[in-house]
Amino acid sequence: MCASLFIVLGGILSIVFTVFIKGISAISLQMLLETPHGGYYLGQGGGILNAIVGSLLLAGGAMIFSLLIGLPVAMYLHRSMKRSRFTEYIRISLDIASGVPTIVYGAVVFTIMIVIGARSSLFWGMITVALFILPIMIRSMDEIMIHAPKKVITAAFALGSTRTEMLLVVLKQSLPGVLTAILLAFGRGIGDAASILFTTGYSDSLPTSLFEPVATLPLAILFQINSPYLIVQQRAYAAGLILLVIVLLVSLLSRFLSQKFMKYVVK
């Protein structure tokens, strides 16, 4: 057990340490507050503001799309409060979908784009990311709702609550976990590069429309790390460090919100 813990923590810390050491020297206000200028990828001036904004918009929009579909599905799985064969089929299907590589979702969406003649854009990137975080979000919320206190559900029915009202009670009891699932799905979506390589495109400008290509941090890292210029490679590590910080802040926010809403949970 100790050896396993050492391997896991050692791997994580080595990655974080490497990214920090190689990227901290390249971080500056110019990098955070400016878009790429001419020759940026050759070591000239500019920054990655376009990729930071693009990543936040992409993951945020995908999270909203997934929540609008995922929450009703998770609540449906608990509508009867009994495990039926149909709901088990749904759960198995979601587990399988969660294990599909993200690039497969990107390929499917890209094929649809070719058929209808659509261009790479922020909108199609949101759809792609929403598709692969949706099964994860639904199953996370489903497992959280399963552990809602049975006595609260029984009390709700005893007071004459309808199934819809009972589901709202379950949702309120599961709210800390649901918020955690939503924010973790956001963190999952903001760090993927393979699925959005062809559906989102890339742009050195800030996004002004849902139907324009947009830059993201994972793709910015990919394009810069392959550069022969050392300064550009350092910027790739700096972009990776920024991405790590964003994911860390999202994790801390999920913990804060979970603790804040725990007061509504009956123990």
Backbone hydrogen bonds, N-H to C=O, Kabsch-Sander energy under -0.5 kcal/mol:
donor,donor_aa,acceptor,acceptor_aa,energy
5,L,1,M,-2.5
6,F,2,C,-2.4
7,I,3,A,-2.3
8,V,4,S,-2.4
9,L,5,L,-2.7
10,G,6,F,-2.6
11,G,7,I,-2.2
12,I,8,V,-2.3
13,L,9,L,-2.9
14,S,10,G,-2.1
15,I,11,G,-1.8
16,V,12,I,-2.5
17,F,13,L,-2.9
18,T,14,S,-2.3
19,V,15,I,-2.5
20,F,16,V,-2.5
21,I,17,F,-2.7
22,K,18,T,-2.3
23,G,19,V,-1.6
24,I,20,F,-2.4
26,A,23,G,-1.1
27,I,23,G,-0.7
27,I,24,I,-0.7
32,L,28,S,-1.7
33,L,29,L,-2.3
34,E,30,Q,-1.3
37,H,45,G,-1.3
40,Y,37,H,-1.9
42,L,39,G,-1.6
43,G,40,Y,-1.7
44,Q,39,G,-2.6
48,I,31,M,-2.8
49,L,34,E,-2.4
52,I,48,I,-2.2
53,V,49,L,-2.7
54,G,50,N,-2.3
55,S,51,A,-2.4
56,L,52,I,-2.0
57,L,53,V,-2.5
58,L,54,G,-2.6
59,A,55,S,-2.7
60,G,56,L,-2.3
61,G,57,L,-2.7
62,A,58,L,-2.3
63,M,59,A,-2.2
64,I,60,G,-1.9
65,F,61,G,-2.4
66,S,62,A,-2.6
67,L,63,M,-2.3
68,L,64,I,-2.3
69,I,65,F,-1.2
70,G,66,S,-4.0
71,L,67,L,-1.9
73,V,69,I,-1.5
74,A,70,G,-2.7
75,M,71,L,-2.3
76,Y,72,P,-2.2
77,L,73,V,-1.9
78,H,75,M,-0.9
79,R,76,Y,-1.8
84,S,82,K,-0.8
88,E,84,S,-1.9
89,Y,85,R,-2.0
90,I,86,F,-1.9
91,R,87,T,-2.2
92,I,88,E,-2.5
93,S,89,Y,-2.4
94,L,90,I,-2.3
95,D,91,R,-2.2
96,I,92,I,-2.2
97,A,93,S,-2.5
98,S,94,L,-2.0
99,G,95,D,-0.9
99,G,96,I,-0.8
100,V,97,A,-0.9
104,V,101,P,-1.4
105,Y,101,P,-0.9
106,G,102,T,-2.0
107,A,103,I,-2.3
108,V,104,V,-2.3
109,V,105,Y,-2.5
110,F,106,G,-2.5
111,T,107,A,-2.1
112,I,108,V,-2.0
113,M,109,V,-2.4
114,I,110,F,-2.1
115,V,111,T,-2.2
116,I,112,I,-2.2
117,G,113,M,-0.9
118,A,113,M,-2.5
121,S,199,T,-2.2
122,L,212,E,-1.9
123,F,210,L,-3.1
125,G,121,S,-1.8
126,M,122,L,-2.4
127,I,123,F,-2.1
128,T,124,W,-2.2
129,V,125,G,-2.6
130,A,126,M,-2.8
131,L,127,I,-1.9
132,F,128,T,-1.4
133,I,129,V,-1.8
134,L,130,A,-1.5
137,M,133,I,-2.6
138,I,134,L,-2.7
139,R,135,P,-2.4
140,S,136,I,-2.0
141,M,137,M,-2.5
142,D,138,I,-2.6
143,E,139,R,-2.5
144,I,140,S,-1.8
145,M,141,M,-2.4
146,I,142,D,-1.8
147,H,143,E,-0.8
147,H,144,I,-0.7
148,A,145,M,-1.7
152,V,149,P,-0.6
153,I,149,P,-1.3
154,T,150,K,-2.7
155,A,151,K,-2.2
156,A,152,V,-2.1
157,F,153,I,-2.2
158,A,154,T,-2.4
159,L,155,A,-1.5
160,G,157,F,-1.7
161,S,156,A,-2.3
166,M,162,T,-2.4
167,L,163,R,-2.3
168,L,164,T,-1.7
169,V,165,E,-1.7
170,V,166,M,-2.4
171,L,167,L,-2.7
172,K,168,L,-2.2
173,Q,169,V,-2.1
174,S,170,V,-1.7
175,L,172,K,-0.7
178,V,174,S,-2.5
179,L,175,L,-2.6
180,T,176,P,-1.7
181,A,177,G,-2.4
182,I,178,V,-2.3
183,L,179,L,-2.4
184,L,180,T,-2.4
185,A,181,A,-1.9
186,F,182,I,-1.7
187,G,183,L,-2.2
188,R,184,L,-2.1
189,G,185,A,-2.2
190,I,186,F,-2.1
191,G,187,G,-0.7
192,D,189,G,-0.9
197,L,193,A,-0.6
197,L,194,A,-0.7
200,T,196,I,-1.8
201,G,196,I,-0.8
212,E,209,S,-1.0
214,V,200,T,-1.3
217,L,51,A,-0.7
220,A,216,T,-2.3
221,I,217,L,-2.6
222,L,218,P,-2.2
223,F,219,L,-2.6
224,Q,220,A,-2.0
225,I,221,I,-2.6
226,N,222,L,-0.8
227,S,224,Q,-1.5
233,Q,229,Y,-1.9
234,Q,230,L,-2.2
235,R,231,I,-1.5
236,A,232,V,-1.5
237,Y,233,Q,-1.7
238,A,234,Q,-2.0
239,A,235,R,-2.6
240,G,236,A,-2.0
241,L,237,Y,-2.2
242,I,238,A,-2.3
243,L,239,A,-2.2
244,L,240,G,-2.3
245,V,241,L,-2.3
246,I,242,I,-2.3
247,V,243,L,-2.3
248,L,244,L,-2.4
249,L,245,V,-2.6
250,V,246,I,-2.2
251,S,247,V,-2.1
252,L,248,L,-2.5
253,L,249,L,-2.5
254,S,250,V,-2.2
255,R,251,S,-2.0
256,F,252,L,-2.4
257,L,253,L,-2.7
258,S,254,S,-2.1
259,Q,255,R,-2.2
260,K,256,F,-2.1
261,F,257,L,-2.2
262,M,258,S,-0.6
263,K,260,K,-0.6
264,Y,261,F,-1.5
265,V,262,M,-1.4
